[in-house]
């Protein structure tokens, strides 16, 4: 019988896993150490070896016996959970958390060596390993996964912009890549936190620069479909998270915009002030099918109730400030259908008057620690798998304040968060 391609690949994988002429005990011990991300004791090895031997004794092949061992390891709590102990993480659990946070996978050989030596709990060693593992490219698992969850860019594939926007699937993919490349540069270059809001650069394609952002120059016109770095002027409406095509798409539905949706998104993901769910008794906002009423007028009528007004005083200002961006992030001066000039002015919850997105960005820059705390909480939630509690948020605030006071950047903040008690504790 001649093996087909699948049979050859299966045997190749089996040989790589089992080794040549290797005793089952050696294979099982090696596998357990990798699966549990730490050395295993003799009792554990004997338990799984007995399972293997009993399966062979009952008439099964060696391959079937090893397959049973693998299945049982994969449902073990020691494999499924990254830590089973309360309190401060030991070197092995700390290596696991650090690795999954920054690489999306289990610890590599070098990191495991630090864990075996017990040195990873040393702040200097932990800092050095964190610096080594922090990704530098936009294609890293961390950048893609974290931005996808934080900025909701993972939802873009489900959004189909209206054909009138002439925004195709390639543009959607490029919008996501813009956000990833932007985030990666701020992390890699240790740029200040304010660059998330009002930077002097962006990443985009020639087509997006022209058709979405309305840039007249500064981009490479030969790179029509290639993401590249573009220099911008600070203080404008273009640049930063607020105004990126990916964010504007994720906070719309591909057809129209709703200030409340964008306002809630900004409160949750930029300002760290998530509003409570609306009361069940409040009806949904009814669109004006006659096209005679502006979104501002509709929302004003909808929120006359005092039970609504409290939250909408926070939601509406940031939502209206972004109304000049259409569902794919293009700038517009008038609301569609009704042909009325967009009024993007509002009063922030602290009484600050803003006239639109430029003023909103300036407010965020002036209150950058609020954004930094929000992003830090998102990062630690992603790293630990739980939302920080009250005391942990206090620790985050102290870290952010020191980072800002010392004039440090985003990478410095990331490392300080990794050194925090919140990160080092289950």
C-alpha positions as CSV (number, residue, x, y, z in Angstrom):
1,X,0.0,0.0,0.0
2,X,1.3,3.4,-1.0
3,X,0.7,6.2,1.5
4,X,-1.1,9.2,0.1
5,X,-0.1,12.9,1.0
6,X,-2.3,12.9,4.1
7,X,-0.9,9.6,5.4
8,X,2.6,10.9,4.9
9,X,1.9,14.1,6.7
10,X,0.2,12.2,9.6
11,X,3.2,9.9,10.0
12,X,5.6,12.8,9.8
13,X,3.7,14.6,12.6
14,X,3.5,11.4,14.6
15,X,7.2,10.8,14.3
16,X,7.9,14.4,15.3
17,X,5.7,14.0,18.4
18,X,6.7,10.5,19.5
19,X,10.3,10.5,18.3
20,X,12.2,7.5,17.0
21,X,12.6,4.6,19.4
22,X,11.6,6.7,22.4
23,X,10.0,5.1,25.5
24,X,6.4,6.1,26.1
25,X,7.3,7.5,29.5
26,X,9.8,10.0,28.0
27,X,7.2,11.1,25.4
28,X,4.5,11.5,28.1
29,X,6.7,13.4,30.5
30,X,7.9,15.8,27.7
31,X,4.3,16.3,26.5
32,X,3.0,17.0,30.0
33,X,5.7,19.5,30.7
34,X,4.8,21.4,27.5
35,X,1.0,21.1,28.0
36,X,1.1,22.2,31.7
37,X,3.8,24.8,31.0
38,X,5.9,23.6,34.0
39,X,7.8,20.5,35.1
40,X,5.5,17.7,36.4
41,X,6.0,15.5,39.4
42,X,6.5,11.7,39.3
43,X,3.0,11.0,40.5
44,X,1.5,12.9,37.5
45,X,3.7,11.1,35.0
46,X,2.8,7.7,36.5
47,X,-0.9,8.5,36.3
48,X,-0.9,9.2,32.6
49,X,1.6,6.4,31.9
50,X,-0.8,3.9,33.7
51,X,-3.6,5.2,31.5
52,X,-1.4,4.5,28.4
53,X,-0.4,1.0,29.6
54,X,-3.9,0.0,30.5
55,X,-5.2,1.0,27.1
56,X,-2.6,-1.2,25.4
57,X,-3.4,-4.1,27.8
58,X,-7.0,-3.9,26.7
59,X,-6.1,-4.5,23.1
60,X,-5.5,-1.1,21.7
61,X,-2.4,0.0,19.7
62,X,0.4,2.1,21.0
63,X,-0.8,5.0,18.8
64,X,-4.4,4.7,20.2
65,X,-3.0,4.6,23.7
66,X,-1.0,7.8,23.2
67,X,-4.0,9.4,21.6
68,X,-6.0,8.7,24.8
69,X,-3.3,10.3,26.9
70,X,-3.4,13.4,24.7
71,X,-7.2,13.7,24.9
72,X,-7.1,13.4,28.7
73,X,-4.3,16.0,29.0
74,X,-6.3,18.5,26.8
75,X,-9.3,18.3,29.2
76,X,-7.2,18.6,32.3
77,X,-7.7,21.9,34.4
78,X,-3.9,22.2,34.4
79,X,-4.0,22.6,30.7
80,X,-7.2,24.6,30.4
81,X,-6.4,27.1,33.1
82,X,-3.3,29.2,33.1
83,X,-3.1,29.3,36.8
84,X,-4.8,27.3,39.5
85,X,-3.4,29.0,42.6
86,X,-4.7,32.2,44.3
87,X,-2.5,35.1,45.2
88,X,0.8,36.1,43.6
89,X,1.8,34.1,40.5
90,X,4.9,31.9,40.7
91,X,7.6,32.0,38.0
92,X,5.8,29.4,35.8
93,X,2.4,31.1,35.9
94,X,4.0,34.5,35.4
95,X,5.9,33.2,32.4
96,X,2.6,31.9,31.0
97,X,0.7,35.1,31.6
98,X,3.5,37.2,30.1
99,X,3.8,35.0,27.0
100,X,0.1,34.7,26.2
101,X,-0.3,38.4,26.8
102,X,2.5,39.5,24.4
103,X,2.8,36.6,22.0
104,X,-0.6,34.8,22.1
105,X,1.1,31.5,22.8
106,X,2.8,29.5,25.6
107,X,6.3,30.4,26.9
108,X,9.2,29.8,24.6
109,X,12.5,28.1,25.7
110,X,14.2,31.2,26.9
111,X,11.3,32.4,29.0
112,X,10.9,28.9,30.5
113,X,14.5,28.8,31.5
114,X,13.9,32.0,33.6
115,X,10.8,30.3,35.1
116,X,12.8,27.1,35.9
117,X,15.5,29.2,37.6
118,X,12.8,31.0,39.6
119,X,14.2,34.4,38.5
120,X,11.2,35.7,36.7
121,X,9.8,37.1,39.9
122,X,12.8,39.4,40.0
123,X,11.5,42.8,38.8
124,X,14.6,43.4,36.6
125,X,14.4,40.0,35.0
126,X,10.6,40.4,34.4
127,X,11.2,43.8,32.9
128,X,13.9,42.5,30.5
129,X,11.8,39.6,29.4
130,X,8.8,42.0,28.8
131,X,11.0,44.2,26.7
132,X,12.2,41.2,24.7
133,X,8.7,39.9,24.0
134,X,7.0,43.2,23.2
135,X,6.0,43.0,19.5
136,X,7.4,45.4,17.0
137,X,5.3,44.7,14.0
138,X,1.7,45.3,13.0
139,X,1.2,41.6,12.1
140,X,1.9,40.3,15.5
141,X,-0.7,38.2,17.3
142,X,-0.9,40.7,20.1
143,X,-1.5,43.8,18.0
144,X,-4.1,42.1,15.8
145,X,-6.0,40.5,18.7
146,X,-5.9,43.4,21.1
147,X,-6.8,46.1,18.6
148,X,-9.5,43.8,17.3
149,X,-11.1,43.6,20.7
150,X,-10.4,47.1,22.0
151,X,-11.3,49.0,18.8
152,X,-13.9,46.5,17.6
153,X,-12.1,46.2,14.2
154,X,-12.8,42.4,14.3
155,X,-16.4,43.4,13.4
156,X,-15.4,45.1,10.2
157,X,-15.7,41.9,8.1
158,X,-19.4,41.8,9.0
159,X,-20.1,45.4,7.9
160,X,-21.1,46.0,4.3
161,X,-20.9,49.7,3.4
162,X,-23.6,51.1,1.2
163,X,-22.5,51.0,-2.5
164,X,-22.9,54.8,-2.6
165,X,-19.7,55.1,-0.5
166,X,-17.7,53.2,-3.1
167,X,-15.9,51.4,-0.3
168,X,-15.0,47.8,-1.2
169,X,-13.7,44.8,0.8
170,X,-10.1,45.7,0.1
171,X,-10.7,49.1,1.7
172,X,-12.3,47.5,4.7
173,X,-9.2,45.3,5.1
174,X,-6.9,48.3,4.7
175,X,-8.9,50.2,7.3
176,X,-8.2,47.4,9.8
177,X,-4.5,47.4,8.8
178,X,-4.3,51.1,9.3
179,X,-5.4,50.8,13.0
180,X,-3.0,47.9,13.6
181,X,0.0,49.7,12.0
182,X,-0.8,52.9,13.9
183,X,-1.0,51.1,17.2
184,X,2.2,49.1,16.5
185,X,4.2,52.2,15.8
186,X,3.2,54.0,19.0
187,X,4.2,50.8,20.9
188,X,7.4,50.2,19.0
189,X,8.6,53.8,19.1
190,X,7.5,54.4,22.7
191,X,5.6,57.4,21.5
192,X,3.6,59.6,24.0
193,X,0.1,58.6,24.9
194,X,-1.3,61.8,23.3
195,X,-0.3,60.4,19.9
196,X,-3.2,58.0,20.1
197,X,-5.4,61.1,20.0
198,X,-3.5,63.8,18.0
199,X,-0.5,62.4,16.2
200,X,1.7,63.8,13.5
201,X,1.4,60.7,11.4
202,X,-0.9,57.9,10.2
203,X,-0.8,54.8,8.2
204,X,-2.9,54.4,5.1
205,X,-3.0,53.6,1.4
206,X,-3.0,56.1,-1.5
207,X,-6.6,55.2,-2.3
208,X,-7.8,55.7,1.3
209,X,-5.7,58.9,1.7
210,X,-7.4,60.4,-1.3
211,X,-11.0,59.0,-1.2
212,X,-11.6,58.7,2.5
213,X,-9.4,61.3,4.3
214,X,-9.3,63.8,1.5
215,X,-5.6,64.4,1.6
216,X,-4.2,66.4,-1.2
217,X,-0.6,65.6,-0.6
218,X,1.9,63.9,1.8
219,X,1.1,60.3,0.8
220,X,2.7,58.1,-1.8
221,X,0.5,58.1,-4.8
222,X,2.3,55.1,-6.2
223,X,1.2,53.0,-3.2
224,X,-2.5,53.1,-4.1
225,X,-3.2,49.8,-2.4
226,X,-0.3,49.5,0.0
227,X,-0.3,50.6,3.6
228,X,2.4,53.2,4.2
229,X,3.3,55.9,6.8
230,X,2.0,59.4,6.1
231,X,3.1,62.6,7.9
232,X,0.3,64.8,9.2
233,X,-0.1,68.2,10.9
234,X,-1.1,68.0,14.5
235,X,-4.3,69.7,15.6
236,X,-6.4,68.8,12.6
237,X,-9.4,66.6,12.1
238,X,-7.4,63.8,10.4
239,X,-5.2,61.6,12.6
240,X,-5.6,59.6,15.7
241,X,-8.2,57.0,16.7
242,X,-11.1,59.4,16.4
243,X,-11.5,59.7,12.6
244,X,-9.8,56.5,11.6
245,X,-11.9,54.7,9.0
246,X,-11.8,51.5,11.0
247,X,-13.2,53.1,14.1
248,X,-15.8,55.1,12.2
249,X,-17.0,51.9,10.5
250,X,-17.1,49.9,13.7
251,X,-19.3,52.5,15.3
252,X,-21.7,52.7,12.4
253,X,-23.7,50.1,10.4
254,X,-22.4,50.8,6.9
255,X,-25.4,52.8,5.9
256,X,-25.9,55.7,8.4
257,X,-24.6,57.0,11.7
258,X,-26.1,57.3,15.1
259,X,-24.5,59.8,17.6
260,X,-25.6,57.6,20.6
261,X,-23.7,54.5,19.3
262,X,-20.5,56.5,18.7
263,X,-20.9,58.4,21.9
264,X,-21.2,55.2,24.0
265,X,-18.3,53.6,22.1
266,X,-16.0,56.6,23.0
267,X,-17.1,56.6,26.6
268,X,-16.3,52.9,26.9
269,X,-13.1,52.6,24.9
270,X,-11.5,56.0,25.0
271,X,-12.7,57.8,28.1
272,X,-13.3,54.9,30.4
273,X,-16.8,56.1,31.4
274,X,-19.1,53.3,30.2
275,X,-22.7,54.4,30.8
276,X,-25.2,52.0,32.3
277,X,-27.7,50.2,30.1
278,X,-30.7,52.2,29.1
279,X,-33.9,51.6,31.2
280,X,-36.1,48.9,29.8
281,X,-39.0,51.4,29.7
282,X,-37.2,53.7,27.3
283,X,-38.3,53.1,23.6
284,X,-35.8,53.0,20.8
285,X,-35.0,56.1,18.9
286,X,-37.5,56.3,16.0
287,X,-36.0,57.4,12.7
288,X,-37.7,60.3,10.8
289,X,-38.8,58.6,7.6
290,X,-39.9,61.9,6.2
291,X,-36.3,63.2,6.4
292,X,-37.3,66.5,7.9
293,X,-35.7,66.3,11.3
294,X,-32.0,66.4,12.2
295,X,-30.5,63.7,14.4
296,X,-29.9,66.3,17.1
297,X,-33.6,67.3,17.1
298,X,-34.7,63.6,17.2
299,X,-32.3,62.9,20.1
300,X,-33.4,66.0,22.0
301,X,-37.0,64.9,21.9
302,X,-36.1,61.3,22.8
303,X,-34.1,62.4,25.9
304,X,-36.5,64.9,27.5
305,X,-37.0,62.4,30.4
306,X,-34.7,63.1,33.4
307,X,-34.0,59.4,33.6
308,X,-32.4,59.6,30.2
309,X,-30.8,63.1,30.4
310,X,-28.2,62.1,33.0
311,X,-26.5,59.6,30.8
312,X,-27.1,61.5,27.6
313,X,-25.2,64.6,29.0
314,X,-22.1,62.4,28.7
315,X,-23.0,60.4,25.6
316,X,-24.4,63.0,23.2
317,X,-21.5,65.5,23.1
318,X,-18.9,63.0,21.9
319,X,-21.4,61.4,19.6
320,X,-22.3,64.7,17.9
321,X,-18.6,65.7,17.7
322,X,-18.1,62.7,15.4
323,X,-21.1,63.3,13.2
324,X,-19.0,64.9,10.4
325,X,-17.6,61.5,9.7
326,X,-19.8,59.3,7.6
327,X,-20.1,55.5,8.1
328,X,-16.7,54.8,6.4
329,X,-14.9,57.8,7.9
330,X,-15.2,60.4,5.1
331,X,-15.7,64.0,6.1
332,X,-19.1,65.5,5.4
333,X,-20.6,68.9,6.0
334,X,-24.3,68.1,5.8
335,X,-26.5,65.4,7.2
336,X,-27.6,63.2,4.3
337,X,-31.2,63.3,3.1
338,X,-32.2,66.5,4.9
339,X,-29.4,68.6,3.3
340,X,-28.8,70.5,6.6
341,X,-25.4,71.6,7.9
342,X,-24.2,69.3,10.6
343,X,-24.1,70.9,14.0
344,X,-21.2,69.1,15.8
345,X,-21.1,71.5,18.8
346,X,-21.7,70.3,22.3
347,X,-21.0,70.7,26.0
348,X,-18.8,68.1,27.7
349,X,-19.8,66.7,31.0
350,X,-17.4,69.0,32.8
351,X,-18.8,72.1,31.1
352,X,-16.2,72.5,28.3
353,X,-17.7,73.8,25.1
354,X,-16.6,72.0,22.0
355,X,-17.4,72.7,18.3
356,X,-16.5,69.4,16.8
357,X,-14.0,66.6,16.6
358,X,-10.9,68.9,16.7
359,X,-12.1,70.4,20.0
360,X,-12.9,66.9,21.3
361,X,-9.4,65.7,20.5
362,X,-8.0,68.8,22.2
363,X,-10.1,68.0,25.3
364,X,-8.8,64.4,25.4
365,X,-5.2,65.5,25.0
366,X,-5.7,67.9,27.9
367,X,-7.1,65.0,29.9
368,X,-4.8,62.3,28.6
369,X,-4.5,60.5,31.9
370,X,-8.2,59.6,31.6
371,X,-7.6,58.0,28.2
372,X,-4.4,56.3,29.5
373,X,-6.2,54.8,32.4
374,X,-9.0,53.5,30.1
375,X,-6.4,51.9,27.8
376,X,-4.5,50.5,30.7
377,X,-7.6,48.8,32.1
378,X,-8.3,47.3,28.7
379,X,-4.7,46.0,28.5
380,X,-4.8,44.4,31.9
381,X,-8.2,42.9,31.3
382,X,-6.8,41.4,28.1
383,X,-3.7,40.1,30.0
384,X,-5.4,38.7,33.1
385,X,-8.8,37.7,31.7
386,X,-10.7,39.7,34.4
387,X,-11.8,43.3,34.8
388,X,-9.7,45.2,37.4
389,X,-11.3,45.8,40.7
390,X,-11.5,49.1,42.7
391,X,-8.0,48.8,44.3
392,X,-6.5,47.6,41.1
393,X,-7.9,50.6,39.2
394,X,-6.3,52.8,41.9
395,X,-2.9,51.1,41.2
396,X,-3.5,51.7,37.4
397,X,-4.2,55.4,38.1
398,X,-0.9,55.7,40.0
399,X,1.1,54.0,37.3
400,X,-0.5,56.3,34.6
401,X,0.2,59.4,36.6
402,X,3.8,58.5,37.2
403,X,4.3,57.6,33.5
404,X,2.9,60.9,32.4
405,X,4.8,62.9,35.1
406,X,8.1,61.3,34.0
407,X,7.4,62.1,30.3
408,X,7.4,58.4,29.3
409,X,5.7,56.7,26.4
410,X,3.3,53.9,25.6
411,X,5.9,51.1,25.8
412,X,7.1,52.4,29.2
413,X,3.4,52.2,30.4
414,X,3.0,48.7,29.1
415,X,6.1,47.5,31.0
416,X,5.0,49.3,34.2
417,X,1.6,47.5,33.9
418,X,3.4,44.2,33.6
419,X,5.4,45.0,36.7
420,X,2.2,45.9,38.6
421,X,0.7,43.8,41.4
422,X,-2.5,43.5,39.3
423,X,-0.6,41.7,36.5
424,X,1.5,39.5,38.9
425,X,-1.6,38.3,40.9
426,X,-4.3,35.9,39.9
